[in-house]
Amino acid sequence: MKGAQEKVKELVKKYDLGGDINVRYIDLTSEVGELGKEILEGSDYGSRDFAKTEDTEMEFGDTLFSLICVANELDIDMGEALDKALAKYARRFEEKSDIGSGR
């Protein structure tokens, strides 16, 4: 993941795409919404099994780019953050046979 974060950092710097964390977060939520729209369209709004649309992968990529930008703005190593989350979920499952926090 470090490599992906560096690629994004370089592109943002090269094209002067910097933005503060508030703008980055709003952009991320917008991209998640666009990905959600593609998922809904890929299942005809739940009336059939999901099939990737022409734009599903692109919207996923846009969402990932935005998430990486947020991580970079917050100076978060995504690999370390994922490792911590996986350890948390494993611990919860071992303790409660469920990974949810509210059960």
TIRO-2110 file (N, C-alpha, C; in Angstrom, 1 decimal):
// TIRO-2110
0.8, -1.2, 0.0, N, 1, A
0.0, 0.0, 0.0, CA, 1, A
0.9, 1.3, 0.0, C, 1, A
2.0, 1.1, 0.6, N, 2, A
3.0, 2.3, 0.6, CA, 2, A
3.2, 2.8, -0.8, C, 2, A
3.4, 1.8, -1.8, N, 3, A
3.6, 2.2, -3.1, CA, 3, A
2.5, 3.0, -3.7, C, 3, A
1.3, 2.6, -3.4, N, 4, A
0.1, 3.3, -3.9, CA, 4, A
0.0, 4.7, -3.3, C, 4, A
0.3, 4.8, -2.1, N, 5, A
0.3, 6.1, -1.4, CA, 5, A
1.3, 7.0, -2.0, C, 5, A
2.5, 6.5, -2.4, N, 6, A
3.5, 7.3, -3.0, CA, 6, A
3.1, 7.7, -4.4, C, 6, A
2.5, 6.8, -5.2, N, 7, A
2.1, 7.2, -6.5, CA, 7, A
1.1, 8.3, -6.5, C, 7, A
0.1, 8.2, -5.6, N, 8, A
-0.9, 9.3, -5.4, CA, 8, A
-0.3, 10.6, -5.0, C, 8, A
0.6, 10.5, -4.0, N, 9, A
1.3, 11.7, -3.5, CA, 9, A
2.0, 12.4, -4.7, C, 9, A
2.7, 11.6, -5.5, N, 10, A
3.5, 12.2, -6.7, CA, 10, A
2.5, 12.8, -7.7, C, 10, A
1.4, 12.2, -8.0, N, 11, A
0.5, 12.7, -8.9, CA, 11, A
-0.1, 14.0, -8.4, C, 11, A
-0.5, 14.0, -7.2, N, 12, A
-1.1, 15.2, -6.5, CA, 12, A
-0.1, 16.4, -6.6, C, 12, A
1.1, 16.1, -6.3, N, 13, A
2.2, 17.1, -6.3, CA, 13, A
2.4, 17.6, -7.7, C, 13, A
2.6, 16.7, -8.7, N, 14, A
2.8, 17.0, -10.1, CA, 14, A
1.8, 17.9, -10.7, C, 14, A
0.5, 17.7, -10.4, N, 15, A
-0.6, 18.4, -11.0, CA, 15, A
-1.2, 19.5, -10.0, C, 15, A
-0.5, 19.7, -8.9, N, 16, A
-0.9, 20.7, -7.9, CA, 16, A
-2.4, 20.4, -7.5, C, 16, A
-2.7, 19.2, -7.1, N, 17, A
-4.1, 18.9, -6.7, CA, 17, A
-4.3, 18.8, -5.2, C, 17, A
-3.4, 19.5, -4.5, N, 18, A
-3.5, 19.5, -3.0, CA, 18, A
-4.9, 20.1, -2.6, C, 18, A
-5.3, 19.7, -1.4, N, 19, A
-6.5, 20.2, -0.8, CA, 19, A
-6.5, 19.9, 0.6, C, 19, A
-7.3, 20.6, 1.4, N, 20, A
-7.3, 20.3, 2.8, CA, 20, A
-8.1, 19.1, 3.1, C, 20, A
-8.1, 18.6, 4.3, N, 21, A
-8.7, 17.4, 4.7, CA, 21, A
-10.2, 17.5, 4.5, C, 21, A
-10.8, 18.7, 4.7, N, 22, A
-12.3, 18.8, 4.6, CA, 22, A
-12.7, 18.6, 3.2, C, 22, A
-12.0, 19.1, 2.2, N, 23, A
-12.3, 18.9, 0.8, CA, 23, A
-12.0, 17.5, 0.4, C, 23, A
-10.9, 16.9, 0.9, N, 24, A
-10.6, 15.5, 0.6, CA, 24, A
-11.7, 14.6, 1.1, C, 24, A
-12.2, 14.8, 2.3, N, 25, A
-13.3, 14.0, 2.9, CA, 25, A
-14.6, 14.1, 2.1, C, 25, A
-14.9, 15.3, 1.7, N, 26, A
-16.1, 15.5, 0.9, CA, 26, A
-16.0, 14.8, -0.4, C, 26, A
-14.8, 14.9, -1.0, N, 27, A
-14.6, 14.2, -2.3, CA, 27, A
-14.7, 12.7, -2.2, C, 27, A
-14.2, 12.2, -1.1, N, 28, A
-14.3, 10.7, -0.8, CA, 28, A
-15.7, 10.3, -0.7, C, 28, A
-16.5, 11.0, 0.0, N, 29, A
-17.9, 10.6, 0.2, CA, 29, A
-18.7, 10.7, -1.1, C, 29, A
-18.3, 11.7, -1.9, N, 30, A
-18.9, 11.8, -3.3, CA, 30, A
-18.6, 10.6, -4.1, C, 30, A
-17.3, 10.2, -4.1, N, 31, A
-16.9, 9.1, -4.9, CA, 31, A
-17.5, 7.8, -4.4, C, 31, A
-17.7, 7.6, -3.1, N, 32, A
-18.4, 6.4, -2.6, CA, 32, A
-19.8, 6.4, -3.1, C, 32, A
-20.4, 7.6, -3.2, N, 33, A
-21.8, 7.6, -3.7, CA, 33, A
-21.8, 7.3, -5.2, C, 33, A
-20.8, 7.7, -6.0, N, 34, A
-20.8, 7.3, -7.4, CA, 34, A
-20.6, 5.8, -7.6, C, 34, A
-19.7, 5.2, -6.7, N, 35, A
-19.5, 3.8, -6.7, CA, 35, A
-20.8, 3.1, -6.4, C, 35, A
-21.5, 3.6, -5.4, N, 36, A
-22.8, 3.0, -5.0, CA, 36, A
-23.8, 3.0, -6.1, C, 36, A
-23.8, 4.1, -6.9, N, 37, A
-24.7, 4.2, -8.0, CA, 37, A
-24.4, 3.2, -9.0, C, 37, A
-23.1, 2.9, -9.3, N, 38, A
-22.8, 1.9, -10.3, CA, 38, A
-23.2, 0.5, -9.8, C, 38, A
-23.0, 0.3, -8.5, N, 39, A
-23.4, -1.0, -7.9, CA, 39, A
-25.0, -1.2, -8.0, C, 39, A
-25.7, -0.1, -7.7, N, 40, A
-27.2, -0.2, -7.9, CA, 40, A
-27.5, -0.5, -9.3, C, 40, A
-26.9, 0.2, -10.3, N, 41, A
-27.2, 0.0, -11.7, CA, 41, A
-26.8, -1.4, -12.1, C, 41, A
-25.7, -1.9, -11.5, N, 42, A
-25.3, -3.3, -11.9, CA, 42, A
-26.2, -4.4, -11.4, C, 42, A
-27.1, -4.0, -10.5, N, 43, A
-28.1, -5.0, -10.0, CA, 43, A
-29.5, -4.6, -10.4, C, 43, A
-29.6, -3.6, -11.3, N, 44, A
-30.9, -3.0, -11.6, CA, 44, A
-31.7, -2.7, -10.4, C, 44, A
-31.0, -2.0, -9.5, N, 45, A
-31.5, -1.5, -8.2, CA, 45, A
-32.1, -2.7, -7.4, C, 45, A
-31.3, -3.7, -7.3, N, 46, A
-31.6, -4.9, -6.5, CA, 46, A
-32.6, -5.9, -7.1, C, 46, A
-32.9, -5.7, -8.3, N, 47, A
-33.9, -6.7, -8.9, CA, 47, A
-33.2, -7.9, -9.6, C, 47, A
-31.9, -7.9, -9.6, N, 48, A
-31.2, -9.0, -10.2, CA, 48, A
-29.8, -9.1, -9.5, C, 48, A
-29.1, -10.2, -9.7, N, 49, A
-27.7, -10.3, -9.2, CA, 49, A
-26.8, -9.3, -9.8, C, 49, A
-25.9, -8.8, -9.1, N, 50, A
-25.0, -7.8, -9.5, CA, 50, A
-24.1, -8.3, -10.7, C, 50, A
-23.9, -7.4, -11.7, N, 51, A
-23.0, -7.6, -12.8, CA, 51, A
-22.3, -6.3, -13.0, C, 51, A
-20.9, -6.3, -13.1, N, 52, A
-20.2, -5.1, -13.2, CA, 52, A
-20.7, -4.3, -14.4, C, 52, A
-20.8, -3.0, -14.2, N, 53, A
-21.1, -2.1, -15.4, CA, 53, A
-19.8, -1.7, -16.0, C, 53, A
-20.0, -0.9, -17.1, N, 54, A
-18.8, -0.4, -17.8, CA, 54, A
-18.0, 0.5, -16.9, C, 54, A
-18.6, 1.2, -16.0, N, 55, A
-17.9, 2.2, -15.1, CA, 55, A
-17.6, 1.7, -13.7, C, 55, A
-18.0, 0.5, -13.3, N, 56, A
-17.8, 0.1, -12.0, CA, 56, A
-16.3, 0.2, -11.5, C, 56, A
-15.4, -0.4, -12.4, N, 57, A
-14.0, -0.3, -12.0, CA, 57, A
-13.4, 1.1, -11.9, C, 57, A
-13.9, 1.9, -12.8, N, 58, A
-13.4, 3.3, -12.8, CA, 58, A
-13.9, 4.0, -11.5, C, 58, A
-15.1, 3.8, -11.2, N, 59, A
-15.6, 4.5, -9.9, CA, 59, A
-14.9, 3.9, -8.7, C, 59, A
-14.6, 2.6, -8.7, N, 60, A
-13.9, 2.0, -7.6, CA, 60, A
-12.5, 2.7, -7.5, C, 60, A
-11.9, 2.8, -8.7, N, 61, A
-10.6, 3.5, -8.7, CA, 61, A
-10.6, 4.9, -8.2, C, 61, A
-11.7, 5.7, -8.6, N, 62, A
-11.8, 7.0, -8.1, CA, 62, A
-12.0, 7.1, -6.6, C, 62, A
-12.8, 6.1, -6.1, N, 63, A
-13.0, 6.0, -4.6, CA, 63, A
-11.6, 5.7, -3.9, C, 63, A
-10.9, 4.8, -4.5, N, 64, A
-9.6, 4.4, -3.9, CA, 64, A
-8.7, 5.6, -3.9, C, 64, A
-8.6, 6.3, -5.0, N, 65, A
-7.7, 7.5, -5.1, CA, 65, A
-8.1, 8.5, -4.0, C, 65, A
-9.4, 8.7, -3.9, N, 66, A
-9.8, 9.7, -2.8, CA, 66, A
-9.5, 9.2, -1.4, C, 66, A
-9.7, 7.9, -1.2, N, 67, A
-9.3, 7.4, 0.1, CA, 67, A
-7.8, 7.5, 0.4, C, 67, A
-7.0, 7.2, -0.6, N, 68, A
-5.6, 7.4, -0.4, CA, 68, A
-5.2, 8.9, -0.2, C, 68, A
-5.9, 9.8, -0.9, N, 69, A
-5.6, 11.2, -0.6, CA, 69, A
-5.9, 11.6, 0.8, C, 69, A
-7.0, 11.0, 1.3, N, 70, A
-7.4, 11.3, 2.7, CA, 70, A
-6.3, 10.7, 3.7, C, 70, A
-5.9, 9.5, 3.4, N, 71, A
-4.8, 8.9, 4.2, CA, 71, A
-3.5, 9.8, 4.2, C, 71, A
-3.2, 10.2, 3.0, N, 72, A
-2.0, 11.0, 2.9, CA, 72, A
-2.1, 12.4, 3.6, C, 72, A
-3.3, 13.0, 3.5, N, 73, A
-3.5, 14.3, 4.2, CA, 73, A
-3.4, 14.1, 5.7, C, 73, A
-3.8, 12.9, 6.2, N, 74, A
-3.8, 12.6, 7.6, CA, 74, A
-2.5, 12.0, 8.1, C, 74, A
-1.6, 11.8, 7.1, N, 75, A
-0.3, 11.2, 7.4, CA, 75, A
-0.5, 9.8, 8.1, C, 75, A
-1.4, 9.0, 7.4, N, 76, A
-1.7, 7.6, 7.9, CA, 76, A
-1.1, 6.6, 6.9, C, 76, A
-0.3, 5.7, 7.4, N, 77, A
0.2, 4.6, 6.6, CA, 77, A
-1.0, 3.6, 6.5, C, 77, A
-1.5, 3.5, 5.3, N, 78, A
-2.6, 2.6, 5.1, CA, 78, A
-2.4, 1.1, 5.4, C, 78, A
-1.2, 0.7, 5.2, N, 79, A
-0.8, -0.7, 5.5, CA, 79, A
-0.9, -0.9, 7.0, C, 79, A
-0.3, 0.0, 7.8, N, 80, A
-0.4, -0.1, 9.2, CA, 80, A
-1.8, 0.0, 9.7, C, 80, A
-2.6, 0.9, 9.2, N, 81, A
-4.0, 1.1, 9.6, CA, 81, A
-4.8, -0.2, 9.3, C, 81, A
-4.5, -0.8, 8.1, N, 82, A
-5.2, -2.1, 7.8, CA, 82, A
-4.8, -3.2, 8.7, C, 82, A
-3.5, -3.3, 9.0, N, 83, A
-3.0, -4.3, 10.0, CA, 83, A
-3.7, -4.2, 11.3, C, 83, A
-3.8, -3.0, 11.8, N, 84, A
-4.5, -2.7, 13.1, CA, 84, A
-6.0, -3.1, 13.1, C, 84, A
-6.6, -2.8, 11.9, N, 85, A
-8.1, -3.1, 11.8, CA, 85, A
-8.2, -4.7, 11.8, C, 85, A
-7.4, -5.3, 11.0, N, 86, A
-7.5, -6.8, 10.9, CA, 86, A
-7.3, -7.5, 12.3, C, 86, A
-6.3, -6.9, 13.0, N, 87, A
-6.0, -7.5, 14.4, CA, 87, A
-7.3, -7.3, 15.3, C, 87, A
-7.9, -6.1, 15.1, N, 88, A
-9.1, -5.8, 15.9, CA, 88, A
-10.2, -6.7, 15.6, C, 88, A
-10.4, -7.0, 14.3, N, 89, A
-11.5, -7.8, 13.9, CA, 89, A
-11.3, -9.3, 14.3, C, 89, A
-10.0, -9.7, 14.2, N, 90, A
-9.7, -11.1, 14.6, CA, 90, A
-9.9, -11.3, 16.1, C, 90, A
-9.5, -10.3, 16.9, N, 91, A
-9.7, -10.3, 18.3, CA, 91, A
-11.2, -10.3, 18.7, C, 91, A
-12.0, -9.5, 18.0, N, 92, A
-13.4, -9.5, 18.3, CA, 92, A
-14.1, -10.8, 17.9, C, 92, A
-13.6, -11.4, 16.8, N, 93, A
-14.2, -12.7, 16.4, CA, 93, A
-13.9, -13.8, 17.4, C, 93, A
-12.6, -13.8, 17.9, N, 94, A
-12.2, -14.8, 18.8, CA, 94, A
-12.9, -14.6, 20.1, C, 94, A
-13.2, -13.4, 20.5, N, 95, A
-13.9, -13.1, 21.8, CA, 95, A
-15.5, -13.3, 21.7, C, 95, A
-16.1, -13.0, 20.5, N, 96, A
-17.5, -12.9, 20.4, CA, 96, A
-18.1, -13.7, 19.2, C, 96, A
-17.2, -14.3, 18.4, N, 97, A
-17.6, -15.0, 17.2, CA, 97, A
-18.4, -14.0, 16.2, C, 97, A
-18.0, -12.7, 16.3, N, 98, A
-18.6, -11.7, 15.4, CA, 98, A
-17.6, -10.6, 15.4, C, 98, A
-17.5, -9.9, 14.2, N, 99, A
-16.5, -8.8, 14.1, CA, 99, A
-17.2, -7.4, 14.4, C, 99, A
-18.5, -7.4, 14.6, N, 100, A
-19.2, -6.1, 14.9, CA, 100, A
-18.8, -5.5, 16.2, C, 100, A
-18.9, -4.2, 16.4, N, 101, A
-18.5, -3.6, 17.6, CA, 101, A
-19.7, -3.5, 18.6, C, 101, A
-20.9, -3.6, 18.1, N, 102, A
-22.1, -3.4, 18.9, CA, 102, A
-22.7, -4.7, 19.5, C, 102, A
-22.1, -5.8, 19.3, N, 103, A
-22.7, -7.1, 19.8, CA, 103, A
-22.0, -7.7, 20.9, C, 103, A
END
